[in-house]
Amino acid sequence: MSENKIEHSRSLRSARWFRKDDLPGFVHRSTLAAAGWSREDLMERPVVGILNTWSDINPCNLNLRDLAEEVKTGILEAGGIPLEAPLMSISENIIKPTSFPFRNLLAMEAEESIRAYPFDAVVLLGGCDKTQPALLMGAASAGVPCLFMASGPATPRSSTGGDLANATGVWRLVDELRAGELSEGDFAAFERSVMGTAGHCAEMGTASSMAVICEALGLSLPGSSLVPAVDRRRTRFARELGRRSVRMAAEGSPRPNEILDERAFDNAITLLCAVGGSTNVIIHLLALAGRVGVPLTLERFDEIARRVPLIANVQPAGEHLTERLMTAGGVPALLKTLKPLLHLDARTVDGRTIGEVIATAEVIDEDVIRPLDKPVKPGGTLVVVKGNLAPDGAVMKTCAADPKLFSHRGPAVVFEDVQTIADRIDDPELGIDENSVLILRNAGPVGAAMPEWGMLPLPRHLMERGVRDMLRISDARMSGTAYGAAVLHVSPEAAIGGPLALVQDGDIIELDVAERRLQLCVEPEELERRRQAWQPPLSRHVRGYRNLYSQHIEQAHRGCDFDFLRGANEETLPEGLFDGWVGGW
Ligand SMILES: CC[C@@](C)(O)[C@@H](O)C(=O)O
């Protein structure tokens, strides 16, 4: 190995572990001798950490073990030392009660792992929804150069023919089942076939949205994010990523805050709107911006969304799966189409600007990546609404909702928790009709750690009559794969006394998307009376992580990070001889 030396112009971060002729240096080098590394290797080569969220229990991330091997190959080829470290794997589909609180836990684990170990750069491997933002948030705060690679979309097999996506397909078929249009047998066949490969949801759910957003932010290799998990072309990207990481490790640049500036966030939001991406990404981008000191607000999402049409014809807002988006040209082609709306001088980890990346991109299929003047849907694919029901804002993915509900007035039917919905949604006694506004509360960050409950089910009797959308309002999140007129992330949430807590059955609610307004039509005096009578729910979490969570979690309009995690401190290693290990010659 040692003849394959790479030039680096600066003192490496890892030198503080390995280049000292003292007892700590001896201990660090001799420890890694057990992993096959010589004194010369450790003294001369840049070290790249591979933070891997692979796990058997998380099939979205199942291929990350193989991809990590490919990244290692690239790192070795370029003369670096690859050191892989497993981190918590968060599987949205399996983890209970919801994956969301663990995003911040993994972010802390990633940040502290990067800081505590001798990494000169890190490769972040994520897949299922929360692993992606968590790794980015941790790496952004740790400040060491990083590159991201997602596991890639799965390749779902449809038992019913057509492009049936992993989760959007589930929601559609559940609707059909409830409406009596699909047999139990056909539904069971779907269960057996839908998750046949590794990889995350193959529509523009949260995982695919986060993956393409990483490319737009400049943190992933251009063109890499939509290659399916089982496609061997992902291998090539993994090796290239490994090679590039060594260069970044040697140069100590670019650091996350050199990539993640206001231009990068604007570009990412532009792409999010153009692909009809997940509302969850809004929360993740707000949290990430908080880590690097970019003053991003919900209003910025609305401002950008107004001018960006839906150009990606991909589910849940369009027709196809993400594989078609890749063969149509992928993210570089999407960005090329969006060129007049982007900051072209934003930097990327591959060393080029976004403008340079898209110079060679090409749209191959204009049905899948539409031109700006022939979009799938015009601008305003997601909106931020405010009013006395959501003083700090709420969001709605309008491109996946029935426009008939964009200007709606109807009586509230309030559910205190999700179990009551499950028990009572079909109960005719509730008198729900298609004009009713279904409300779920106590599902916000403090109330229930914000599960993906926002697409409330519709009553069976209405579904049987062909009703497929109704206005639903909650302080919960919604799966990126879901659809419907769901007003989400209402802030402040009910559990801390937000106005959602004061709504009563029969109150009139008014949504006006054009005006971006969400109003509870109740007199201020009456609301004040209800506020005086309101009692906060007792916290169920008296110890451990969930207790820490409910005490420090911020509201949705600020990204649900912990208040003490905002910002970054790039290096906290003590100066001097005894870095972390006491001893000397
Ligand atoms: C069920 C679908 C998931 C797991 O992808 C979801 O978290 C999403 O937001 O897309």
The ligand as a Gaussian input file, in Angstrom:
#p B3LYP/6-31G(d) Opt

LIG

0 1
 C      -44.423000       4.458000       3.619000
 C      -43.595000       5.310000       2.764000
 C      -42.355000       5.920000       3.354000
 C      -41.720000       4.978000       4.271000
 O      -41.423000       6.172000       2.325000
 C      -42.661000       7.239000       3.939000
 O      -41.941000       7.507000       5.082000
 C      -42.528000       8.452000       3.033000
 O      -42.676000       9.514000       3.579000
 O      -42.326000       8.369000       1.842000

